[in-house]
Amino acid sequence: MLEPRGELMLRTLAMPADTNPNGDIFGGWLMSQMDIAGGIAGKQRSFSRVSTVAVESMSFHQPVKVGEVVCCYAELMHVGTTSMRIKLEVWKMNMPLNQTRSKVTEGIFTYVAIDENGRPIPVDRTEKS
């Protein structure tokens, strides 16, 4: 597959402060970017706050280097009563050298729609706040 699946939710630049001891971007930093992107997608779908409750799977395909542009794409896979499963893909671009993209990692995250007290609420409520 040469093209990302889903909607672009987040684009950022990999910086030196985000590296592991090998000089590559730390996997935990990538996971946090995915969580932010998934949270944005979940919030857009539920019109409410969301909380991450699970990361089903995650696969790393290639490292990210400092200076590469990191793009997170989200695809809604399933909507339950209070939860949403969202597939997230991270792609990188080495700019300004070229505009080619390559997949870095992917994973499935589950989010729950919550109210102002942190309690689960239906994703598809009749009233949107």
Residue pairs with C-beta under 8 A, 6 or more apart in sequence:
1 103
2 101
3 101
4 71
4 73
4 89
4 91
4 101
4 103
5 73
5 75
5 87
5 89
6 73
6 74
6 75
6 87
6 88
6 89
7 41
7 73
7 74
7 75
8 71
8 72
8 73
9 37
9 38
9 40
9 41
9 72
9 73
9 74
10 33
10 36
10 37
10 40
10 70
10 71
10 72
11 69
11 70
11 71
11 72
12 33
12 69
12 70
13 67
13 68
13 69
13 70
14 25
14 64
14 65
14 66
14 67
14 68
14 69
14 70
14 92
15 66
16 66
18 25
18 26
18 29
18 66
19 25
19 26
19 66
20 26
20 27
23 65
23 66
24 63
24 64
24 65
25 63
25 64
25 65
25 66
25 68
25 70
27 60
27 105
30 60
30 64
30 70
30 90
30 104
30 105
31 55
31 58
31 107
33 70
33 72
33 90
34 72
34 88
34 90
34 105
34 107
34 109
35 52
35 109
36 72
37 72
37 73
37 74
37 88
38 52
38 74
38 86
38 88
38 109
38 111
39 50
39 52
39 111
40 74
41 74
41 76
41 86
42 50
42 84
42 86
42 111
42 113
43 49
43 50
45 76
45 79
45 84
45 123
46 84
46 113
46 123
47 125
47 128
47 129
48 113
48 114
48 115
48 121
48 123
48 125
48 128
48 129
49 113
49 114
49 115
49 116
50 84
50 111
50 112
50 113
50 114
51 111
51 112
51 114
51 118
52 109
52 110
52 111
53 83
53 110
53 111
53 112
54 109
54 110
55 107
55 108
55 109
55 110
56 85
56 107
56 108
56 109
56 110
57 107
57 108
58 105
58 106
58 107
59 105
59 106
59 107
60 104
60 105
61 102
61 103
61 104
61 105
61 106
62 92
62 102
62 103
62 104
63 104
64 70
64 90
64 92
64 104
65 94
67 94
67 95
68 92
68 93
68 94
68 95
69 92
69 93
69 94
69 95
70 90
70 91
70 92
70 104
71 90
71 91
71 92
71 93
71 101
72 88
72 89
72 90
73 88
73 89
73 90
73 91
74 86
74 87
74 88
75 86
75 87
75 88
75 89
76 84
76 85
76 86
77 85
77 86
77 87
77 108
78 84
78 85
79 123
79 124
80 123
81 122
81 123
82 112
82 113
82 120
82 121
82 122
82 123
83 110
83 111
83 112
83 113
83 120
83 123
84 110
84 111
84 112
84 113
84 123
85 108
85 109
85 110
86 108
86 109
86 110
86 111
87 106
87 107
87 108
88 106
88 107
88 108
88 109
89 103
89 105
89 106
90 103
90 104
90 105
90 106
91 101
91 102
91 103
91 104
92 101
92 102
92 104
93 99
93 100
93 101
94 100
112 120
113 120
113 121
113 122
113 123
114 120
114 121
115 121
